[in-house]
């Protein structure tokens, strides 16, 4: 993924987004996490082809790693 904001550098990012969209269409679960990744997929016009869009990039990664998120822990303890 690259500097998708500039057309001459966007091809790689768009190709990754297109491949993910195709994988989703074949039954894969695709999760786009993080503001820049979400913006890239939206700019490519493929956001609706993904399984899930999340603006919580770092938090999403920590959750997938199995780490405890403070906000979720607070809700669990309430």
Secondary structure, 3 states (H helix, E strand, C coil): CCCCCCHHHCHHHHHHHHHHHHHHHCCCCCEEECHHHHHHHHHCCCHHHCCEEECCHHHHHHHHHCCCCHHHHHHHHC
